[in-house]
Amino acid sequence: MENIKEGEIHRGVVTSIKPYGAFVALEEGENSRDDDKHRNGRYRHKRSGLCHISQMVSGRRLEDPREVVSVGDRVWVEVTEVRGDGKISLSMKNVDQATGKETRGVSGPAEHTRKRKTRVDAWEMTQLRQAYGVKRTKMDFSAEDEDPYAEVDEESSEGTEDEEGQEVEIQLNEELPPFLAGSAGELRGHTGQNEPEKAVRVSDESLQRLAEKGSRFLAETRKEKAEKRRAAERSRRERERGEDEEDPMGMENIEERLKESTKDLKESSKESTKNLKESTKDFKNTPSAVDQWKTESSLQQCGFPTLKSIRQQRESLPIFKVRSQLMRQVAENSMLVVVGETGSGKSTQITQYLAEEGYGAHGMIACTQPRRVAAKSVAQRVAEEVGCPLGQEVGYQIRFEDCTSSKTVIKYMTDGMLEREVLVDPDMGRYSVIMLDEAHERTVATDVLFALLREAVRRRKGGLRVIVTSATLDSGKFSRYFDGCPVFHIAGRAYPVKILHSRQPEPDYVAAAIDTVVQIHVNNAAGDILVFLTGREEIEACCEAIVQKMAVLRNADRGIGELLVLPVYSAMPSEMQSRIFEPTPRGKRKVVVATNIAETSITIDGILYVVDPGFVKVNAYDSRLGMDRLAVEPVSRAQADQRAGRAGRTGPGVCYRLYTRRAYDHDMCPAPVPEILRHNLATTVLVLKALGVAHVLHFPFMDPPPRQALLAALHELYILGAVSPRGSITPPGKAMARFPMDPLLSRALLQSLRLGCSRDVIVIIAMISVPDVFLRPRDHRAQADRARRQFDHPSGDHLTLLAVYRRWQDANYSRAWCTSHYLHWKSLHRAREVVRQLTGMVGATATATTPSSSSSSSAPTILKAFLSGFFKNCAKRSPNDSFHTLAENTPVHIHPSSALYRKPGLNYLLYHSLILTNMEYMHCVSKIDPSWLLQCAPKFYSPAKHGQLSLAKRTEKISPLWNKFDPNQSWRLSRGRR
């Protein structure tokens, strides 16, 4: 035992366990393989060493050594290092614990005499095999010195090389189908930015340039919060770890240092504990203004208190005064445009008036909404006014949720769901009246319904009526599109509004909004304030800044009244949103900081002052990234006028526009850009093809999208197999159109039926379709991360989501189990409903029987099903360890929340979507074999021709290693990372 050599394997006993590893006492004897001698106590423990946590298991990272060993366990360990001071380092991850033999795959007496490659050797070999023109060879690294820069690990190397050991080289297939052969130039020049030309004068002080620059105040606030989180995380780790639990790996004379510091630590512990208690007590007694505001906000009473009955509330609405005139226009015209301000009662009252007039006897009365939340909330309100349970006479239908019955007369639904019903019944025979509400938002589904319902009205000849309603729209344009139908105006309770523009452009619109609110509260008469901002992050930062400033002002002058700060955005729970409707207490003022949902979707009484920075977040499709991205852009003049009108609901008001009059006249478009001009049209074209529209390019849109965008959508559907080479829809395409989801997901679902893994694919689709199921509370991030890693699958996030659902299913759908594992029960419950509905849809669509059990579905089979739809969402690792998309060569990164984050051996990846924050992150990532791309998408990918470089290699730039300006000569291969 005194002559221990590196590379030997010995038996040992675990004597103690630390957070950083386990101490193992080696047994004396020839390799210590006689268990009988150990049981009889004949072995003595002479030497002990540390088996670090990183050397316990291979293939995954441990959080706690107790997951592998316990005190007293006998283990086989390999001696990896014998230092000069007598200390030894041990390893378990390459030793079979049952037999005590090495598991590196090398046998024979030369096992320990083989020269091991150092990290410098591994790095140099990696650079050489990535060099231009060098054939890649399979490298044999020792398990102790794994190559961290290798493109392929041992598990996936077989799939990335062919039978001769040569890597599979893939390039994009440039061949086009016959029906697109004449449009090759237009397709290659298509950038995917479906934005119309704007007559905008771009200057350094224009609204567009200010929107691109962003808010400096918000950036500083974000940076400050990030630093606080990092400091809190460091403090938490230090408290959990403790000074006496520091990792001794790589530190010299750690025992001596610990002994010297133990005495000082014990002496100072009592004093530090006392100081900590006193400081905590002082902190609790004097909370910050923001903490106090958050506490008071959470305890505020919710709901809109009113003494009026439902009948009195309905009769007080402006639309009640013109009910008879409105019903007369509906009876005389099959198509009608109704324009009325928000709060006039269009969404809730027109459907009830139609039902009371007897239109429900000839079919259902449908009302579409652009948002799921609006369809559900409006239906609930109408059900209360009618006096029936929701789902009976009044119901709603949104994606993956149908709350209707055979008794339903009034049906609220999203415009996308009505678009799906047109596939089954183009004449809309189930309906007598269809109302397209909030038409000014011009969603893609609404624009398609304009044309489809216009044709249905013409065919039914009076059997169907269509009503288009909105708060602000070009009524003349809509009237001309709908065969010159009349326009009915509903007068609102409008008062004059004084509009004030900034004299100079505001460099920071968030900071300017904060200052304007404070000035209004200090200097102006009573009246509530409404502030428009672009998103949740801006709203929260603005609210906290207003609270802090008001706390300073009120401490200096108690004569200043109290300001109630109330945020509102779409992601906020409805019970929290309802606080903005409460009457303002006497002697106080209310400020509501909201997104553009306060323009038309909700009406707040008591608002006399409006602060309009002039910006809004717009969803636009970016084909370079293959994602829908939210970009901050200037509002249109119609939106600006709508915002100003919010100040004239209760009395004469004032609108503070934080932009100049010149910016209003020159930098803003007259009306919002329709979504169909800035959206991916694959779903829309698929629906039109399923309806039998042969020439999509000539479809009568109100605002036709660019020709290039339609051609790109047709090409994408052709690759998915939904469109034939002649341009007609295929049987798989018809099946894909019936599913209420993106064509990529529906294609993956259909492929899973052929591969026999539909049940698993349905679960994964459901988990992707709901909000994130993983909880990460700010105060328990470390525990939540450890709980999440329990579900991590080696293949990636798709199989991880499947594992979460299956384990929740095994726990009998327990809510307590979700809480203990930091999972969102509502999201999982929603996923369960989606699974149920999709299973029913697949049962009606499938031509082959699905397997009775999903236990036989393997990871490659499931990933191949998703790859058949998401073949464009693939990325390849570059020589610099970053990733680039295969389709557009866009640099992307693995999101830190992924199960594959910082995992070695990743070469080709499949991702569900891209998330744009400070960089482009891949969301829901799984590793794939590149040969699968040729199997699942032969129309999009093709193998590189022999003797020719692939498209990616042709566009690759070679950077020389030599740098004559580097005095340290770090460019040399021998100076590589060690």
FENBELJO-V997669 format. One record per helix or strand of 3 or more residues. SS is the DSSP state (hx for helix, st for strand). FROM is the first residue (numbers start at 1). TO is the last residue. If there is no record, write none. Layout:
<<SS/FROM/TO> <SS/FROM/TO>>
//
This chain:
<<st/9/18> <st/21/27> <hx/35/39> <st/45/52> <hx/53/55> <hx/65/67> <st/74/82> <st/88/91> <hx/109/111> <hx/119/130> <hx/143/145> <hx/157/160> <st/170/172> <hx/178/188> <hx/207/213> <hx/216/241> <hx/243/245> <hx/254/285> <hx/289/299> <hx/310/315> <hx/318/332> <st/335/340> <hx/346/356> <hx/359/362> <st/364/369> <hx/372/386> <st/394/398> <st/401/403> <st/410/414> <hx/415/424> <st/431/436> <hx/439/441> <hx/444/460> <st/465/470> <hx/475/481> <st/487/490> <st/497/501> <hx/509/523> <st/528/532> <hx/536/556> <st/562/568> <hx/574/581> <st/588/594> <hx/597/600> <st/607/612> <st/615/622> <st/627/634> <hx/637/648> <st/653/657> <hx/661/666> <hx/675/677> <hx/682/690> <hx/696/698> <hx/707/720> <hx/731/738> <hx/743/755> <hx/758/769> <hx/778/789> <hx/797/810> <hx/815/820> <hx/825/845> <hx/859/867> <st/874/877> <st/883/885> <st/891/894> <st/908/916> <st/920/927> <hx/930/936> <st/941/943> <hx/951/954> <hx/973/975>>
//
